[in-house]
Amino acid sequence: MISKGLLYFAGKRILLLQGPVGPFFGNLAKDLIRSGASVWKVNFNGGDWFFYPTGGIAFRKALDDWPVFLERLLDQHEIDTIMLFGDCRPIHRLAKEAVGHRKIHVWVFEEGYIRPNYVTFEYSGVNGNSKIPANALMTSDASFYPPSPSFKVTNAFWRSVGWAILYYVAASIGKPFFPKYRHHRPLGISEAGPWIRGAWRRIFYAAKERGVQEKLTGTLSKKYFMVPLQVHNDSQISAHSDFDSVGTFIRTVVTSFANYAPKDSFLVFKHHPMDRAYMDYTKLLQQLSKEMFLGDRVIYIHDLHLPSLLKHAIGVVVINSTVGLSSLYYSTPVKVCGRAVYDHDKLTFQASLDEFWKTSRKLVVDRELFKCFKNYLIDTTQLNGSFYSRLPESDSCSGVIWNHDRNQIRN
């Protein structure tokens, strides 16, 4: 991706917009400055300010005023590079539109395509906006060599919860200073409650679902289809699919399954861990099961071990979740119902969802082709690390590995 690592940005004039909750963008600024870049940061609310309190540029106007404000910033500081987290947020979509006529490079951070050891850092756009060529894994010049070994990222769930609570509290306290700001998701001190509730539910579901893992990997092995759900307000659904909600997706999948899937098969929905505090689809699934006369063939789970479930599934149905890539890693066929960076002919099932149920058992994932594409993604779009905790092996302030040459990492 960037053979020179952070040195690629030496001499660049960089504007940071919103980052992931937590100190990642503040530490990223230190890395960039240390590499020889000049850095500016826009704060849009109290949460942004809390994690970037020094030197941030406050934008306190309405969203309609943002493009003009940004244009002035670009001219004033002669910006040539913009970095942001998530290119579907309203402020980031407008920013990309505003710089379309300028020679400004936009780099986008996002959760990793390859998990859990990577984060995404891609030029121009991610997911459905990715500029990865459609024939990347089909051409002879695609990356066939294996990437350097990655360092293991430890589970940062509780740390991310802590950062999120701090961000929401700071945003609520700082609202008088940013009165016109509207977040792409619910924002305020009240949001600390759901995150605490989510932590409690994690414990509750672990107890409630005891024994289900053994059943799915035992007597029901290769008898069920897996459907990993996404966060209910995920911009990837609204921007990169034709579904207006996760609920609509669930109804579509259950209806198709009831009409076309083998009668001896089961349908397993897995709740997204980051949506645990907000949504519960129990009643919807019970209602649909009753309407479709499915009995106990629909199973709803939360915090079971995903890799094990993927190994034992007949097939996996997603909107555009990166779980689709994990499924292919375990040679489990995938049907994408939205638009995803990995939804390529010969890699995922290209016919209808109705056909997928009937043919999934006969499908074979091309392991070499998948390996090639995975290596290509890592080489061109992934950084080893996490947004929420530092890799001990990294010498960067942000805690990610910026260069694929591991020999340059300090011991």
LUMRO-561372 format. One record per residue: residue in three letters; x, y, z of N, C-alpha, C in turn. Coordinates in steps of 0.001 Angstrom, whole numbers, plus 500000, padded with zeros to 6 digits. Layout:
ALAXYZXYZXYZ/...
//
This chain:
MET500821498801500000500000500000500000500859501255500000/ILE501549501505501124502457502654501217503817502093501577/SER504646501864500578505921501199500829506819501999501771/LYS506660503323501793507489504161502659506868504379504029/GLY505721503791504277505074503982505564504696505443505782/LEU504856505919506993504500507296507319505342508314506565/LEU506543507908506147507403508831505406506772509242504077/TYR505784508487503620505068508851502396504426510224502544/PHE504068510590503789503367511845504028504292512995504425/ALA505596512762504361506545513836504663506323515011503711/GLY506203516190504267506002517389503454504556517642503066/LYS503650516707503377502239516885503031501575517858504008/ARG500519518500503533499723519395504360498352518730504542/ILE498141518186505745497056517232505969495968517821506868/LEU494728517613506453493579518013507257492866516759507744/LEU492736516623509061492015515503509656490577515939509938/LEU489620515112509555488224515367509883487835514464511060/GLN486687513846511064486326513014512212487019511659512161/GLY487427511186513322488062509885513427487214508938514246/PRO487697507745514529486977506815515406486951507366516825/VAL485976506949517635485936507438519011487213507016519726/GLY487751507927520516488993507635521209490130508520520734/PRO491335508250521192492484509119520914493226508819519619/PHE492681507934518765493445507494517599493868508660516709/PHE492963509575516371493335510669515474494305511638516131/GLY494202511808517435495177512650518130496567512053518042/ASN496660510736518208497950510053518093498421509992516642/LEU497465509862515718497807509870514298498469511189513921/ALA497945512292514441498531513613514155499994513668514605/LYS500273513076515776501658513054516268502562512264515322/ASP502048511125514832502811510310513881503113511094512607/LEU502086511769512092502243512498510835503215513661510992/ILE503108514371512100504028515497512351505452514987512494/ARG505601513860513183506926513272513356507525512844512025/SER506651512503511069507133512075509754507476513258508847/GLY507158514479509302507488515658508504506299516321507844/ALA505082515913508208503881516519507637503405517681508505/SER502600518558507920501911519613508663500457519169508810/VAL499902519314510007498592518723510287497641519741510917/TRP496389519735510429495304520490511024494142519528511280/LYS493307519853512256492192518974512624490942519810512858/VAL489809519346512300488523520003512527487759519232513596/ASN487273519952514595486421519367515631484980519808515391/PHE484059518841515400482664519120515085481750519080516308/ASN482242518512517410481441518437518639482373518279519838/GLY481769518231521023482566518137522240483363516856522345/GLY482857515777521749483603514518521772484871514611520952/ASP484773515241519776485965515463518951486982516308519720/TRP486464517367520343487346518283521075488018517576522252/PHE487283516706522971487833516032524148489079515234523776/PHE489038514568522630490175513740522228491177514489521342/TYR490887515748521014491847516577520258491706518014520767/PRO492105518246522026491844519530522668492774520667522263/THR493930520350521709494921521372521399495090521540519892/GLY494846522739519425495097523035518013493971522685517070/GLY492862522165517588491750521812516725490997523045516235/ILE490442522944515045489655524022514452488181523699514664/ALA487450524542515380486054524266515712485135524680514563/PHE484291523758514144483230524080513181481921524074513950/ARG481322525245514135480133525392514985478877525733514187/LYS478962525724512872477821526117512053476985524895511658/ALA475935525134510892475073524061510411475752523308509267/LEU475258522095508981475853521260507944475857521959506582/ASP474847522754506307474773523459505022475932524426504823/ASP476517524890505934477633525847505852478991525160505758/TRP478989523839505895480249523094505951481066523165504657/PRO480490522996503464481309523040502242482070524363502072/VAL481416525483502345482084526789502204483184526925503247/PHE482887526507504484483882526546505555485104525713505175/LEU484852524526504629485938523634504234486772524235503108/GLU486120524809502108486833525417500982487802526482501481/ARG487367527282502439488239528318502989489429527725503717/LEU489166526637504468490265525961505164491295525413504181/LEU490816524806503124491711524227502124492594525294501504/ASP492016526443501212492787527544500618493739528162501630/GLN493234528383502830494026529060503861495286528278504213/HIS495174526961504314496307526146504750496948525356503609/GLU496495525597502385497047524917501205497069523401501403/ILE495930522885501808495799521451502103495936520633500819/ASP496706519548500891496818518642499743496361517221500070/THR496052516967501355495634515633501779494574515737502876/ILE493529514935502755492497514864503790492418513425504291/MET492300513258505601492105511938506189490835511961507024/LEU490066510880506962488796510810507678488445509358507986/PHE487488509167508881487049507824509263485608507638508806/GLY485408506727507856484058506464507363483615507490506345/ASP483599507128505075483311508124504035481830508275503725/CYS480963507621504526479522507773504309478866508727505301/ARG479612509221506269479064510219507180478739511484506376/PRO477634512174506714477257513366505947478375514398505789/ILE479088514694506867480149515699506762481281515218505857/HIS481498513903505807482570513367504970482144513227503515/ARG480879512893503293480376512870501909480468514261501285/LEU480071515281502043480139516652501533481591517078501309/ALA482475516616502190483893516964502040484465516364500758/LYS484124515112500474484623514472499251484072515166498013/GLU482815515594498075482240516327496946482935517667496761/ALA483253518332497868483859519662497806485255519646497198/VAL485985518536497390487362518492496885487450517784495542/GLY486305517440494973486308516687493715487008517398492583/HIS486956518735492576487573519498491486488997519924491822/ARG489473519555492998490815519940493434491768518740493367/LYS493046519031493332494056517975493350494410517667494805/ILE493437517149495509493602516799496919493359515308497086/HIS494270514656497766494150513219498004493330512976499264/VAL492367512074499171491530511711500314491857510279500729/TRP492205510106502000492485508784502562491424508462503601/VAL490882507263503525489755506887504377490130505738505302/PHE489908505949506591490026504873507577488669504211507748/GLU488681502932508034487451502193508339487860500942509097/GLU486874500299509720487167499016510364487750498074509311/GLY488567497125509741489326496318508794488486495422507912/TYR488871495334506644488278494309505772488655492928506294/ILE489898492816506745490414491555507289490488491709508804/ARG489737490915509523489685491081510984490171489818511684/PRO490683489976512910490664491172513755491965491965513748/ASN492939491583512974494282492152513126494574493371512252/TYR493568493873511548493816494982510632492749496066510746/VAL493142497278510356492197498360510089492384498750508632/THR491352499319508053491411499722506651491909501153506523/PHE492814501368505581493310502706505246493453502733503731/GLU492437503305503071492341503169501625492233504520500943/TYR492854504625499813492818505867499048491457506050498388/SER490881507221498542489661507666497860488360507191498504/GLY488223505899498835486969505433499407487055503987499855/VAL486099503563500664486094502201501188484773501517500869/ASN484769500205501062483574499385500843482985499636499458/GLY481740500057499385481112500286498085481722501419497302/ASN482472502298497983483149503413497309484602503098496977/SER485010501866497213486400501481496984486766501588495510/LYS488011501956495277488522502039493907489288500784493512/ILE489201499737494333489838498471493965489230498010492653/PRO490036497746491654489489497359490348488667496085490435/ALA487582496053489692486673494904489737487364493611489350/ASN488402493699488535489096492494488084490418492289488811/ALA490537492874490014491815492823490731492310491402490947/LEU491410490508491328491861489150491625491852488257490392/MET491465488799489265491415487979488060492610488214487142/THR493352489274487403494438489634486497495757489026486934/SER496634488835485988497910488180486270498824489031487127/ASP498575490373487187499456491226487975498922491449489386/ALA497859490719489771497352490819491135498397490270492100/SER498244490607493378499264490253494360499150488788494767/PHE500050487969494260500025486550494591500966486214495750/TYR501819487151496126502760486840497200502090487073498550/PRO502444486272499546501815486409500860502280487678501561/PRO501407488324502341501807489517503080502708489145504248/SER503380490134504807504205489886505983503317489426507129/PRO503840488596508019503021488129509146502514489316509965/SER501280489238510408500711490324511197500837490023512683/PHE500912491091513480500914490918514930499472490804515405/LYS499243490025516425497896489773516914497375490965517700/VAL496153491387517376495487492464518093494625491862519184/THR494816492287520416494019491769521526492616492369521487/ASN491670491684522104490285492142522128490193493497522824/ALA489692494495522094489621495859522631488184496280522911/PHE487279495295523098485866495637523280485650496593524451/TRP486166496246525615485913497069526789486578498436526659/ARG487726498478526019488383499765525817487558500645524877/SER487006500046523818486184500820522889484918501317523579/VAL484360500505524496483204500949525272483567502180526100/GLY484727502130526734485181503266527538485360504529526716/TRP486000504396525556486191505558524683484843506116524235/ALA483912505224523903482602505665523426481850506433524510/ILE481892505928525731481201506618526826481800508006527035/LEU483119508101527028483769509405527176483386510347526048/TYR483335509805524837482998510624523670481572511170523783/TYR480624510308524152479225510728524243479022511737525369/VAL479665511504526508479544512437527626480116513800527248/ALA481297513794526631481931515058526227481097515778525172/ALA480501515022524260479656515636523229478435516295523854/SER477864515650524866476699516206525538477055517465526316/ILE478152517413527045478586518582527813478948519738526882/GLY479547519406525737479997520442524814478940520942523850/LYS477703520453523977476648520850523033476437522359522950/PRO476492523117524055476324524575523949477361525244523050/PHE478528524625522913479587525200522073479457524753520612/PHE478684523674520375478446523167519017476932522961518836/PRO476142524021518974474674523879519036474023523352517759/LYS474668523503516617474038523118515349474519521770514827/TYR475384521120515595475922519846515134474877518740515208/ARG474799517943514158473919516784514122474751515564513771/HIS474826514616514685475654513426514482474948512446513552/HIS475745511574512910475168510568512018474510509440512797/ARG474718509420514101474066508463514984473626509206516241/PRO472727508630517066472327509294518308473554509659519134/LEU473555510880519660474734511370520360474296512163521588/GLY474910511883522716474580512604523929474909511768525141/ILE474782512355526311475143511655527539474254510440527771/SER473023510494527209472105509367527364472612508115526661/GLU473538508288525694474075507144524960475005506295525810/ALA475455506851526935476286506038527839475471504878528388/GLY474153505098528570473268504063529092473231502817528228/PRO472948502957526917472935501773526058474251501001526049/TRP475385501712526117476666501008526105476828500175527383/ILE476370500719528506476409499954529749475443498776529661/ARG474254499033529092473271497965528907473827496874527996/GLY474557497291526959475153496319526055476155495424526757/ALA476927496017527673477902495223528428477185494188529293/TRP476046494593529899475272493660530715474677492556529845/ARG474142492921528691473536491929527810474561490911527339/ARG475789491355527189476836490415526769476964489282527776/ILE476926489628529043477002488623530102475741487749530111/PHE474583488403529930473300487699529950473210486667528830/TYR473562487073527604473445486158526474474457485022526548/ALA475607485297527148476604484236527309476023483094528144/ALA475229483455529150474606482435529999473407481795529302/LYS472592482610528650471380482117528006471677481153526869/GLU472769481410526136473067480616524953474073479506525210/ARG474240479175526473475160478085526818474662476772526206/GLY475520476105525473475173474844524845474765474963523390/VAL474431476182522944474010476375521554475189476190520602/GLN476360476662521018477560476519520187477825475042519882/GLU477744474224520916478003472794520752476971472154519819/LYS475730472630519894474684472086519031474941472445517571/LEU475331473703517318475549474150515944476797473524515321/THR477775473234516141478993472613515622478961471088515749/GLY477854470580516293477703469141516456476582468588515609/THR475406468396516217474291467761515510473766468582514330/LEU473953469910514375473467470761513272474584471191512313/SER475757470607512471476865470960511582476506470667510124/LYS476750471666509267476443471582507832474951471381507551/LYS474140471852508501472685471789508306472045473179508401/TYR472860474212508586472300475550508756473005476584507869/PHE472246477618507551472779478790506864472990479888507905/MET474076480626507756474447481663508721474132483039508142/VAL473515483902508968473214485274508544473728486246509607/PRO474938486762509458475451487751510413474807489115510145/LEU474196489685511162473525490971511013474506492121511209/GLN474147493279510683474955494475510818474277495463511754/VAL475007496478512180474463497500513074473281498183512388/HIS472213498428513147470963498891512547471085500218511809/ASN472008501082512253472180502368511568473507502457510824/ASP473994501319510393475246501259509636475055501951508277/SER475898502909507989475785503637506723476039502723505528/GLN476701501580505762476939500656504662475625500076504129/ILE474614500005504997473317499503504560472599500555503731/SER472538501779504248471821502843503533472540503270502267/ALA473876503238502279474639503740501128474969502655500112/HIS475118501408500560475613500367499674474711499134499600/SER473424499354499787472458498278499576471114498899499230/ASP470170498054498829468825498522498506467846498275499651/PHE468367497873500814467509497657501985467401498958502779/ASP466200499252503274466043500459504075466301500219505558/SER466464498956505954466751498644507349467200497196507469/VAL467794496868508608468159495479508887466905494623508990/GLY465839495200509534464583494469509641464049494032508288/THR464143494918507290463712494572505931464558493444505367/PHE465861493496505625466767492435505188466376491099505824/ILE466099491126507121465707489902507827464448489312507200/ARG463450490142506951462199489662506361462449489052504983/THR463298489707504184463613489200502850464272487827502921/VAL465231487683503830465972486424503962465063485299504458/VAL464271485570505492463402484524506047462368484077505010/THR461803485031504280460802484685503263461397483808502173/SER462585484193501697463251483410500666463618482025501185/PHE464137481965502408464509480680503024463297479757503130/ALA462174480310503590460968479496503771460481478908502452/ASN460649479652501380460125479223500083461070478319499291/TYR462382478464499521463321477797498616464390476925499295/ALA464592477067500577465658476295501234465221474848501466/PRO466174473918501522465844472524501844465099472449503175/LYS464103471598503272463243471526504448463957471020505699/ASP465120470408505513465852469912506669466938470890507133/SER466968472090506558467999473063506906467477474085507922/PHE468422474745508595468099475741509612468681477092509190/LEU468165478155509802468610479510509499469045480174510802/VAL470331480538510877470896481098512110471233482567511905/PHE470562483437512648470870484862512632471777485184513812/LYS472891485876513524473789486294514604473742487813514743/HIS473406488283515926473305489711516204474697490350516171/HIS474766491591515708476060492288515686476428492719517107/PRO477654492446517557478034492772518947477940494261519276/MET478148495144518289478082496574518551476644497098518521/ASP475698496236518192474287496635518146473502496005519280/ARG474220495317520144473609494573521232472778495485522144/ALA473263496708522358472612497613523300471379498295522726/TYR471214498234521410470184499044520772469010498245520208/MET469293497109519599468250496391518873468088494961519384/ASP466867494469519251466563493075519576465530492598518556/TYR465893491600517773465023491126516699464257489854517073/THR464195489553518367463531488328518818462079488264518355/LYS461313489315518620459890489316518270459679489242516759/LEU460505489964516002460380489929514548460625488526514022/LEU461669487868514510461990486523514042460937485506514470/GLN460402485675515672459328484780516118458085484948515250/GLN457778486208514935456623486499514092456786485905512699/LEU457966486094512104458223485580510765458225484054510745/SER458797483448511764458815481985511853457398481432511905/LYS456532482133512640455137481705512746454405481885511423/GLU454635483041510773453984483329509493454395482325508418/MET455676481929508444456224481061507399456193479578507789/PHE455600479267508948455495477878509414456865477195509491/LEU457850477924510066459211477400510133459519476691511451/GLY458633476797512414458859476103513679460141476546514358/ASP460995475553514692462255475873515381463432475968514419/ARG463153476147513130464234476172512137464966477513512081/VAL464445478547512744465126479846512813465726480005514198/ILE467023480233514245467753480342515512468399481727515595/TYR468274482362516739468785483723516940469840483695518035/ILE471082484075517704472185484013518663472892485370518731/HIS473761485510519738474423486792519946475946486702520014/ASP476477486022521009477919486121521260478661484793521191/LEU478244483934520303478963482679520117480185482902519235/HIS481066481911519214482342482043518506482122481984516995/LEU482248483134516337481897483243514931482714482331514019/PRO484041482278514132484805481407513225484316479960513239/SER483997479427514419483510478044514509482183477890513786/LEU481309478891513922480009478837513260480160478875511748/LEU481088479689511259481298479801509816481810478485509233/LYS482663477810509970483215476532509496482121475487509304/HIS481116475527510155480095474476510160478829474862509407/ALA478804476044508791477624476481508050477633475934506629/ILE476445475768506055476340475376504639476713476552503755/GLY476251477739504163476511478953503411476234480161504288/VAL476670481319503845476516482558504619475868483626503735/VAL474880484327504303474182485404503599474461486713504318/VAL474942487716503598475257489017504192474662490135503343/ILE474577491322503935474278492509503126475593492927502471/ASN476549493390503266477896493659502761478932493576503887/SER478597492839504931479487492696506075480811492049505699/THR481874492458506393483184491841506158483228490403506670/VAL482188489972507380482105488560507763482098487692506512/GLY481645488263505394481674487520504139483079487077503783/LEU484064487936504020485456487572503755485911486458504692/SER485510486554505959485863485505506920485260484171506501/SER484056484209505970483398482987505523484174482329504395/LEU484621483148503450485402482616502335486713482019502824/TYR487275482601503871488508482069504456488297480630504914/TYR487091480338505431486775478991505898486108478152504813/SER486185478626503571485661477906502408484149477715502465/THR483465478630503120482008478583503195481428479531502147/PRO480580479047501242480025479887500178479271481096500722/VAL479334482199499974478753483471500425477829484057499362/LYS476673484540499820475780485312498970475706486737499524/VAL476121487717498726476076489130499104474794489747498562/CYS474011490372499436472736490962499032472826492476498841/GLY473982493048499153474211494473498928475359494650497966/ARG476208495647498244477396495881497421478618495843498333/ALA479537494930498037480703494730498888481965494675498034/VAL483081495040498634484342495106497915484801493722497446/TYR484322492677498101484750491315497766483722490557496928/ASP482648491198496530481593490514495783481972490406494314/HIS482807489429494005483317489225492656482857487882492090/ASP482705487855490803482408486610490115483519485604490410/LYS483150484353490606484063483249490915484532483260492367/LEU484127484278493137484496484331494549483255484204495433/THR482188484921495072480916484814495786479827484373494813/PHE478699483933495358477588483447494544476912484626493852/GLN476786484578492529476306485723491769474839485627491356/ALA474224484459491501472809484328491152471949484814492316/SER470646484572492248469714485114493236469822484408494579/LEU469291485072495611469245484476496943468391483211496929/ASP467300483235496188466433482051496089467204480841495586/GLU468115481050494640468921479959494092470013479514495059/PHE470485480440495889471594480140496800471242478992497753/TRP470036479029498308469645477977499249469725476588498599/LYS469340476524497353469247475230496661470592474703496176/THR471524475604495910472796475178495301473996475283496226/SER473819475847497411474954476131498292475800474903498601/ARG475140473759498815475884472546499168476821472094498049/LYS476530472507496815477349472094495678478464473092495360/LEU478415474263495988479387475314495671480732475026496325/VAL481788475365495618483152475187496122483891476518496007/VAL484411477000497125485172478252497128486558478002496553/ASP486972478830495632488303478729495032489326479264496026/ARG490014478382496716490940478766497779492082479627497271/GLU492648479264496133493784480032495604493349481424495182/LEU492173481514494589491656482806494173491376483695495385/PHE490790483097496423490523483868497639491816484324498290/LYS492799483425498348494076483777498953494713484949498216/CYS494633484911496901495169485988496077494480487309496404/PHE493154487283496486492406488507496747492661489020498160/LYS492723488116499127493012488522500497494385489199500582/ASN495389488587499950496719489184499946496701490559499278/TYR495921490661498215495796491945497507495204493006498421/LEU494156492646499150493529493593500071494492494039501162/ILE495193493077501758496133493412502829497239494315502305/ASP497738493998501134498851494745500566498460496167500173/THR497216496371499766496827497672499225495933498505500142/THR495293497879501153494314498649501932494387498462503443/GLN495227497560503942495161497236505367496417497638506146/LEU496177498083507401497257498356508343497096497427509533/ASN498139496783509942498117495900511096497934496742512364/GLY496834496519513092496614497281514312495155497468514624/SER494877498348515609493520498612516078493356500107516329/PHE492121500587516207491830501983516527491756502214518029/TYR491546501135518789491184501301520192492253500861521179/SER493284500204520706494400499836521578495667499733520742/ARG496807500045521359498073500065520638498658498661520533/LEU499271498397519392500073497181519262501399497407519987/PRO501767496555520924503047496723521630504234496707520679/GLU504096496024519545505214495903518594505406497165517746/SER504450498093517799504528499292516958505303500396517658/ASP506064501165516873506771502314517439506055503619517102/SER504842503532516564504082504733516233503191505120517401/CYS502862506399517498501979506870518563500577506290518408/SER500142506100517169498810505557516915498744504061517181/GLY499882503406517245499920501993517616499700501021516488/VAL499629501496515229499487500587514101500830500431513406/ILE500954499382512605502168499143511827501987499824510476/TRP502819500812510194502641501621508990503429501118507796/ASN504318500191508019505134499730506913505091498218506866/HIS504931497652505684504872496193505557506223495536505857/ASP507305496299505827508621495729506110508797495617507612/ARG508597494428508171508678494244509616510085494483510149/ASN511076494475509269512438494708509733512640496133510232/GLN511703497031509855511836498408510258511168498663511616/ILE510548497631512191509911497780513494510961497596514581/ARG510972498502515528511938498397516620511661497184517487/ASN512705496544517909512543495406518819512649495898520258/
//
